Amino acid sequence: MAGVGGGNDFQWCFSQVKGAIDEDVAEADIISTVEFNFSGDLLATGDKGGRVVIFQREQESKSRPHSRGEYNVYSTFQSHEPEFDYLKSLEIEEKINKIRWLPQQNAAHFLLSTNDKTIKLWKISERDKRAEGYNLKDEDGRLRDPFRITSLRVPILKPMDLMVEASPRRIFANAHTYHINSISVNSDHETYLSADDLRINLWHLEITDRSFNIVDIKPANMEELTEVITAAEFHPHQCNVFVYSSSKGTIRLCDMRDSALCDRHSKCKFSIELDVCSPWLIRCLDGTITLFLMAHRANSKR
């Protein structure tokens, strides 16, 4: 989408359309989340069918920074499948709730994707060479008799068509009782948080079977429940600070240096007390968190 117009006359128009335009859109094809990587060269989209489609910015658009960016399909893979929890008689949808990119450390790209219950770490890598000249195989792929091999050959790399591979590296599961609504990568590049309706957990990217609960707003009596967590986000630079919003219209700033369990916030920046909290307000809180962190970052530089 692109914005055109001046003053108060601001209109949105399509700058690029991918795929065929069909009036009957399948439920599984509806986009549920989008996320740019840090450079803006890659755009990941998740849909209700559990698929992740990654678009790459064209090289010509990179050389012309003020031109309209064009993106083409870079990779498509199935991130999540529908599951069924037999203990709770609960069907778990494959819909992708959130995607978060990790800062790029090498030629490969890494991203986190989550549905209601399971978070997965994916590695996106390119391969344009293949090894040939194996010692135990003929050129047609048949195995050779090892007793007839009289010399050893060093395999050589030959060019091939570019192939983009998406491989799962970690699966983080069984840590949330309620539906996951947020994931956020920490600035230390080692940890991330995941949030559901009542709890926020802290994970290490290398440890899949253990997480630490850092926020728990579940009351002893569920009849006393007055609010739920709607979104959570780490500070872009301070690895000990994060914020989360609630259905009451409140955004709370927490510091993990204060205590292991951040059940008491350091600051409460917005408090909108409404008798009936509208769905529109709840959806806006996710974006408000990002704006709040940007403002906090700008003030810290003064």
Contacts in CASP RR format, 6 or more apart in sequence:
PFRMAT RR
TARGET T0000
AUTHOR 0000-0000-0000
METHOD contacts of the structure
MODEL  1
MAGVGGGNDFQWCFSQVKGAIDEDVAEADIISTVEFNFSGDLLATGDKGG
RVVIFQREQESKSRPHSRGEYNVYSTFQSHEPEFDYLKSLEIEEKINKIR
WLPQQNAAHFLLSTNDKTIKLWKISERDKRAEGYNLKDEDGRLRDPFRIT
SLRVPILKPMDLMVEASPRRIFANAHTYHINSISVNSDHETYLSADDLRI
NLWHLEITDRSFNIVDIKPANMEELTEVITAAEFHPHQCNVFVYSSSKGT
IRLCDMRDSALCDRHSKCKFSIELDVCSPWLIRCLDGTITLFLMAHRANS
KR
1 12 0 8 1.000
1 13 0 8 1.000
1 14 0 8 1.000
1 15 0 8 1.000
2 12 0 8 1.000
2 13 0 8 1.000
2 14 0 8 1.000
2 15 0 8 1.000
2 68 0 8 1.000
3 10 0 8 1.000
3 11 0 8 1.000
3 12 0 8 1.000
3 13 0 8 1.000
4 10 0 8 1.000
4 11 0 8 1.000
4 13 0 8 1.000
5 11 0 8 1.000
15 68 0 8 1.000
15 69 0 8 1.000
16 69 0 8 1.000
16 70 0 8 1.000
16 71 0 8 1.000
18 55 0 8 1.000
18 73 0 8 1.000
27 48 0 8 1.000
27 49 0 8 1.000
28 47 0 8 1.000
28 48 0 8 1.000
28 49 0 8 1.000
28 50 0 8 1.000
28 51 0 8 1.000
29 47 0 8 1.000
29 48 0 8 1.000
29 49 0 8 1.000
30 47 0 8 1.000
30 48 0 8 1.000
31 45 0 8 1.000
31 46 0 8 1.000
31 47 0 8 1.000
32 46 0 8 1.000
32 47 0 8 1.000
32 48 0 8 1.000
32 95 0 8 1.000
32 96 0 8 1.000
32 97 0 8 1.000
33 45 0 8 1.000
33 46 0 8 1.000
33 96 0 8 1.000
33 97 0 8 1.000
33 98 0 8 1.000
33 99 0 8 1.000
34 43 0 8 1.000
34 44 0 8 1.000
34 45 0 8 1.000
34 46 0 8 1.000
34 99 0 8 1.000
35 43 0 8 1.000
35 44 0 8 1.000
35 45 0 8 1.000
35 98 0 8 1.000
35 99 0 8 1.000
35 100 0 8 1.000
35 101 0 8 1.000
35 111 0 8 1.000
36 42 0 8 1.000
36 43 0 8 1.000
36 44 0 8 1.000
36 101 0 8 1.000
37 43 0 8 1.000
37 44 0 8 1.000
37 101 0 8 1.000
37 104 0 8 1.000
37 109 0 8 1.000
37 111 0 8 1.000
38 101 0 8 1.000
38 103 0 8 1.000
38 104 0 8 1.000
39 104 0 8 1.000
40 57 0 8 1.000
41 56 0 8 1.000
41 57 0 8 1.000
41 62 0 8 1.000
42 54 0 8 1.000
42 55 0 8 1.000
42 56 0 8 1.000
42 57 0 8 1.000
42 74 0 8 1.000
42 101 0 8 1.000
42 109 0 8 1.000
43 54 0 8 1.000
43 55 0 8 1.000
43 57 0 8 1.000
43 71 0 8 1.000
44 52 0 8 1.000
44 53 0 8 1.000
44 54 0 8 1.000
44 55 0 8 1.000
44 99 0 8 1.000
44 101 0 8 1.000
44 111 0 8 1.000
45 52 0 8 1.000
45 53 0 8 1.000
45 54 0 8 1.000
45 55 0 8 1.000
45 99 0 8 1.000
46 52 0 8 1.000
46 53 0 8 1.000
46 79 0 8 1.000
46 96 0 8 1.000
46 99 0 8 1.000
46 113 0 8 1.000
47 53 0 8 1.000
47 95 0 8 1.000
47 96 0 8 1.000
48 93 0 8 1.000
48 94 0 8 1.000
48 95 0 8 1.000
48 96 0 8 1.000
49 94 0 8 1.000
49 95 0 8 1.000
49 96 0 8 1.000
50 78 0 8 1.000
50 79 0 8 1.000
50 80 0 8 1.000
50 81 0 8 1.000
50 94 0 8 1.000
50 95 0 8 1.000
50 96 0 8 1.000
50 115 0 8 1.000
51 76 0 8 1.000
51 77 0 8 1.000
51 78 0 8 1.000
51 79 0 8 1.000
51 96 0 8 1.000
52 76 0 8 1.000
52 77 0 8 1.000
52 78 0 8 1.000
52 79 0 8 1.000
52 96 0 8 1.000
52 99 0 8 1.000
52 111 0 8 1.000
52 113 0 8 1.000
52 122 0 8 1.000
52 166 0 8 1.000
53 73 0 8 1.000
53 75 0 8 1.000
53 76 0 8 1.000
54 73 0 8 1.000
54 74 0 8 1.000
54 75 0 8 1.000
54 76 0 8 1.000
54 124 0 8 1.000
55 71 0 8 1.000
55 72 0 8 1.000
55 73 0 8 1.000
55 74 0 8 1.000
56 71 0 8 1.000
56 72 0 8 1.000
56 73 0 8 1.000
56 74 0 8 1.000
57 69 0 8 1.000
57 70 0 8 1.000
57 71 0 8 1.000
58 69 0 8 1.000
58 70 0 8 1.000
58 71 0 8 1.000
58 72 0 8 1.000
60 67 0 8 1.000
60 70 0 8 1.000
61 67 0 8 1.000
61 68 0 8 1.000
61 69 0 8 1.000
61 70 0 8 1.000
74 164 0 8 1.000
75 124 0 8 1.000
75 164 0 8 1.000
75 166 0 8 1.000
77 122 0 8 1.000
77 166 0 8 1.000
79 96 0 8 1.000
79 113 0 8 1.000
79 115 0 8 1.000
79 120 0 8 1.000
79 122 0 8 1.000
80 94 0 8 1.000
80 95 0 8 1.000
80 96 0 8 1.000
80 113 0 8 1.000
80 115 0 8 1.000
80 118 0 8 1.000
80 120 0 8 1.000
81 94 0 8 1.000
82 91 0 8 1.000
82 92 0 8 1.000
82 93 0 8 1.000
82 94 0 8 1.000
83 91 0 8 1.000
83 92 0 8 1.000
83 94 0 8 1.000
83 117 0 8 1.000
83 118 0 8 1.000
84 90 0 8 1.000
84 91 0 8 1.000
84 92 0 8 1.000
85 91 0 8 1.000
85 92 0 8 1.000
85 117 0 8 1.000
92 115 0 8 1.000
92 116 0 8 1.000
92 117 0 8 1.000
92 118 0 8 1.000
93 115 0 8 1.000
93 116 0 8 1.000
94 115 0 8 1.000
95 115 0 8 1.000
95 116 0 8 1.000
96 113 0 8 1.000
96 114 0 8 1.000
96 115 0 8 1.000
97 114 0 8 1.000
97 115 0 8 1.000
97 116 0 8 1.000
97 179 0 8 1.000
97 180 0 8 1.000
97 181 0 8 1.000
98 112 0 8 1.000
98 113 0 8 1.000
98 114 0 8 1.000
98 180 0 8 1.000
98 181 0 8 1.000
98 182 0 8 1.000
98 183 0 8 1.000
99 111 0 8 1.000
99 112 0 8 1.000
99 113 0 8 1.000
100 111 0 8 1.000
100 112 0 8 1.000
100 183 0 8 1.000
100 184 0 8 1.000
100 185 0 8 1.000
100 192 0 8 1.000
101 109 0 8 1.000
101 110 0 8 1.000
101 111 0 8 1.000
101 185 0 8 1.000
102 109 0 8 1.000
102 110 0 8 1.000
102 111 0 8 1.000
102 112 0 8 1.000
102 185 0 8 1.000
102 189 0 8 1.000
102 205 0 8 1.000
103 185 0 8 1.000
103 189 0 8 1.000
104 110 0 8 1.000
105 189 0 8 1.000
107 125 0 8 1.000
107 126 0 8 1.000
108 123 0 8 1.000
108 124 0 8 1.000
108 125 0 8 1.000
109 123 0 8 1.000
109 124 0 8 1.000
109 125 0 8 1.000
110 121 0 8 1.000
110 122 0 8 1.000
110 123 0 8 1.000
110 124 0 8 1.000
110 169 0 8 1.000
111 121 0 8 1.000
111 122 0 8 1.000
111 124 0 8 1.000
112 119 0 8 1.000
112 120 0 8 1.000
112 121 0 8 1.000
112 122 0 8 1.000
112 183 0 8 1.000
112 185 0 8 1.000
112 192 0 8 1.000
113 119 0 8 1.000
113 120 0 8 1.000
113 122 0 8 1.000
114 120 0 8 1.000
114 180 0 8 1.000
114 183 0 8 1.000
114 194 0 8 1.000
115 180 0 8 1.000
116 179 0 8 1.000
116 180 0 8 1.000
117 173 0 8 1.000
117 176 0 8 1.000
117 179 0 8 1.000
117 180 0 8 1.000
118 171 0 8 1.000
118 172 0 8 1.000
118 173 0 8 1.000
119 171 0 8 1.000
119 172 0 8 1.000
119 173 0 8 1.000
119 180 0 8 1.000
119 183 0 8 1.000
119 194 0 8 1.000
119 203 0 8 1.000
120 168 0 8 1.000
120 170 0 8 1.000
120 171 0 8 1.000
120 172 0 8 1.000
121 168 0 8 1.000
121 169 0 8 1.000
121 170 0 8 1.000
121 171 0 8 1.000
121 172 0 8 1.000
121 205 0 8 1.000
122 166 0 8 1.000
122 167 0 8 1.000
122 168 0 8 1.000
122 169 0 8 1.000
123 165 0 8 1.000
123 166 0 8 1.000
123 167 0 8 1.000
123 168 0 8 1.000
123 169 0 8 1.000
124 164 0 8 1.000
124 165 0 8 1.000
124 166 0 8 1.000
125 164 0 8 1.000
125 165 0 8 1.000
125 167 0 8 1.000
126 162 0 8 1.000
126 163 0 8 1.000
126 164 0 8 1.000
126 165 0 8 1.000
127 160 0 8 1.000
127 162 0 8 1.000
127 163 0 8 1.000
127 164 0 8 1.000
127 165 0 8 1.000
128 159 0 8 1.000
128 160 0 8 1.000
128 161 0 8 1.000
128 162 0 8 1.000
128 163 0 8 1.000
129 157 0 8 1.000
129 158 0 8 1.000
129 159 0 8 1.000
129 160 0 8 1.000
130 157 0 8 1.000
130 158 0 8 1.000
130 160 0 8 1.000
131 155 0 8 1.000
131 156 0 8 1.000
131 157 0 8 1.000
131 158 0 8 1.000
132 155 0 8 1.000
132 156 0 8 1.000
132 157 0 8 1.000
132 158 0 8 1.000
133 139 0 8 1.000
133 153 0 8 1.000
133 155 0 8 1.000
133 156 0 8 1.000
134 153 0 8 1.000
134 155 0 8 1.000
135 144 0 8 1.000
135 149 0 8 1.000
135 152 0 8 1.000
135 153 0 8 1.000
136 143 0 8 1.000
136 144 0 8 1.000
136 146 0 8 1.000
136 149 0 8 1.000
137 143 0 8 1.000
137 144 0 8 1.000
138 144 0 8 1.000
170 205 0 8 1.000
170 206 0 8 1.000
170 208 0 8 1.000
171 208 0 8 1.000
172 194 0 8 1.000
172 203 0 8 1.000
172 208 0 8 1.000
172 211 0 8 1.000
173 208 0 8 1.000
175 194 0 8 1.000
175 201 0 8 1.000
175 203 0 8 1.000
175 211 0 8 1.000
176 194 0 8 1.000
176 196 0 8 1.000
176 199 0 8 1.000
176 201 0 8 1.000
177 196 0 8 1.000
177 198 0 8 1.000
177 199 0 8 1.000
178 196 0 8 1.000
178 197 0 8 1.000
178 198 0 8 1.000
178 199 0 8 1.000
179 196 0 8 1.000
179 197 0 8 1.000
180 194 0 8 1.000
180 195 0 8 1.000
180 196 0 8 1.000
181 195 0 8 1.000
181 196 0 8 1.000
181 197 0 8 1.000
181 229 0 8 1.000
181 230 0 8 1.000
181 231 0 8 1.000
182 193 0 8 1.000
182 194 0 8 1.000
182 195 0 8 1.000
182 229 0 8 1.000
182 231 0 8 1.000
182 232 0 8 1.000
182 233 0 8 1.000
182 244 0 8 1.000
182 286 0 8 1.000
183 192 0 8 1.000
183 193 0 8 1.000
183 194 0 8 1.000
183 195 0 8 1.000
184 192 0 8 1.000
184 193 0 8 1.000
184 232 0 8 1.000
184 233 0 8 1.000
184 234 0 8 1.000
184 242 0 8 1.000
185 192 0 8 1.000
185 234 0 8 1.000
186 192 0 8 1.000
186 193 0 8 1.000
186 234 0 8 1.000
186 239 0 8 1.000
187 234 0 8 1.000
187 235 0 8 1.000
187 236 0 8 1.000
187 237 0 8 1.000
187 238 0 8 1.000
187 239 0 8 1.000
188 239 0 8 1.000
190 204 0 8 1.000
190 205 0 8 1.000
190 206 0 8 1.000
191 202 0 8 1.000
191 203 0 8 1.000
191 204 0 8 1.000
191 205 0 8 1.000
191 239 0 8 1.000
192 202 0 8 1.000
192 203 0 8 1.000
192 205 0 8 1.000
192 234 0 8 1.000
193 200 0 8 1.000
193 201 0 8 1.000
193 202 0 8 1.000
193 203 0 8 1.000
193 214 0 8 1.000
193 232 0 8 1.000
193 234 0 8 1.000
193 242 0 8 1.000
194 200 0 8 1.000
194 201 0 8 1.000
194 203 0 8 1.000
194 211 0 8 1.000
195 201 0 8 1.000
195 215 0 8 1.000
195 229 0 8 1.000
195 231 0 8 1.000
195 232 0 8 1.000
195 244 0 8 1.000
196 229 0 8 1.000
197 228 0 8 1.000
197 229 0 8 1.000
198 216 0 8 1.000
198 217 0 8 1.000
198 218 0 8 1.000
198 225 0 8 1.000
198 228 0 8 1.000
198 229 0 8 1.000
199 213 0 8 1.000
199 215 0 8 1.000
199 216 0 8 1.000
199 217 0 8 1.000
199 218 0 8 1.000
199 229 0 8 1.000
200 213 0 8 1.000
200 214 0 8 1.000
200 215 0 8 1.000
200 216 0 8 1.000
200 229 0 8 1.000
200 232 0 8 1.000
200 242 0 8 1.000
200 244 0 8 1.000
200 262 0 8 1.000
201 211 0 8 1.000
201 212 0 8 1.000
201 213 0 8 1.000
201 214 0 8 1.000
202 211 0 8 1.000
202 212 0 8 1.000
202 213 0 8 1.000
202 214 0 8 1.000
202 256 0 8 1.000
203 211 0 8 1.000
203 212 0 8 1.000
212 260 0 8 1.000
213 261 0 8 1.000
214 254 0 8 1.000
214 256 0 8 1.000
214 260 0 8 1.000
214 261 0 8 1.000
214 262 0 8 1.000
215 229 0 8 1.000
215 232 0 8 1.000
215 244 0 8 1.000
215 254 0 8 1.000
215 261 0 8 1.000
215 262 0 8 1.000
215 263 0 8 1.000
216 261 0 8 1.000
216 263 0 8 1.000
217 227 0 8 1.000
217 228 0 8 1.000
217 229 0 8 1.000
217 246 0 8 1.000
217 263 0 8 1.000
218 225 0 8 1.000
219 225 0 8 1.000
226 248 0 8 1.000
227 246 0 8 1.000
227 247 0 8 1.000
227 248 0 8 1.000
227 250 0 8 1.000
228 246 0 8 1.000
228 247 0 8 1.000
229 244 0 8 1.000
229 245 0 8 1.000
229 246 0 8 1.000
230 245 0 8 1.000
230 246 0 8 1.000
230 247 0 8 1.000
230 282 0 8 1.000
230 285 0 8 1.000
230 286 0 8 1.000
231 244 0 8 1.000
231 245 0 8 1.000
231 285 0 8 1.000
231 286 0 8 1.000
231 287 0 8 1.000
231 289 0 8 1.000
232 242 0 8 1.000
232 243 0 8 1.000
232 244 0 8 1.000
232 245 0 8 1.000
232 289 0 8 1.000
233 242 0 8 1.000
233 243 0 8 1.000
233 244 0 8 1.000
233 289 0 8 1.000
233 290 0 8 1.000
233 293 0 8 1.000
234 241 0 8 1.000
234 242 0 8 1.000
235 241 0 8 1.000
235 242 0 8 1.000
235 243 0 8 1.000
235 293 0 8 1.000
235 296 0 8 1.000
235 297 0 8 1.000
236 293 0 8 1.000
236 297 0 8 1.000
237 297 0 8 1.000
237 300 0 8 1.000
240 255 0 8 1.000
240 256 0 8 1.000
240 257 0 8 1.000
241 253 0 8 1.000
241 254 0 8 1.000
241 255 0 8 1.000
241 256 0 8 1.000
242 253 0 8 1.000
242 254 0 8 1.000
242 256 0 8 1.000
243 251 0 8 1.000
243 252 0 8 1.000
243 253 0 8 1.000
243 254 0 8 1.000
243 269 0 8 1.000
243 289 0 8 1.000
243 292 0 8 1.000
243 293 0 8 1.000
244 251 0 8 1.000
244 252 0 8 1.000
244 254 0 8 1.000
244 289 0 8 1.000
245 251 0 8 1.000
245 252 0 8 1.000
245 285 0 8 1.000
245 286 0 8 1.000
245 288 0 8 1.000
245 289 0 8 1.000
246 252 0 8 1.000
246 285 0 8 1.000
247 277 0 8 1.000
247 282 0 8 1.000
248 271 0 8 1.000
248 272 0 8 1.000
248 273 0 8 1.000
248 274 0 8 1.000
248 277 0 8 1.000
249 270 0 8 1.000
249 271 0 8 1.000
249 272 0 8 1.000
249 273 0 8 1.000
249 274 0 8 1.000
249 277 0 8 1.000
249 281 0 8 1.000
249 282 0 8 1.000
249 285 0 8 1.000
250 268 0 8 1.000
250 270 0 8 1.000
250 271 0 8 1.000
250 272 0 8 1.000
251 268 0 8 1.000
251 269 0 8 1.000
251 270 0 8 1.000
251 285 0 8 1.000
251 288 0 8 1.000
251 289 0 8 1.000
251 292 0 8 1.000
252 265 0 8 1.000
252 267 0 8 1.000
252 268 0 8 1.000
252 269 0 8 1.000
253 265 0 8 1.000
253 266 0 8 1.000
253 267 0 8 1.000
253 268 0 8 1.000
253 269 0 8 1.000
254 262 0 8 1.000
254 265 0 8 1.000
254 266 0 8 1.000
255 262 0 8 1.000
255 266 0 8 1.000
256 262 0 8 1.000
258 264 0 8 1.000
258 266 0 8 1.000
269 292 0 8 1.000
270 288 0 8 1.000
270 292 0 8 1.000
272 281 0 8 1.000
274 281 0 8 1.000
END
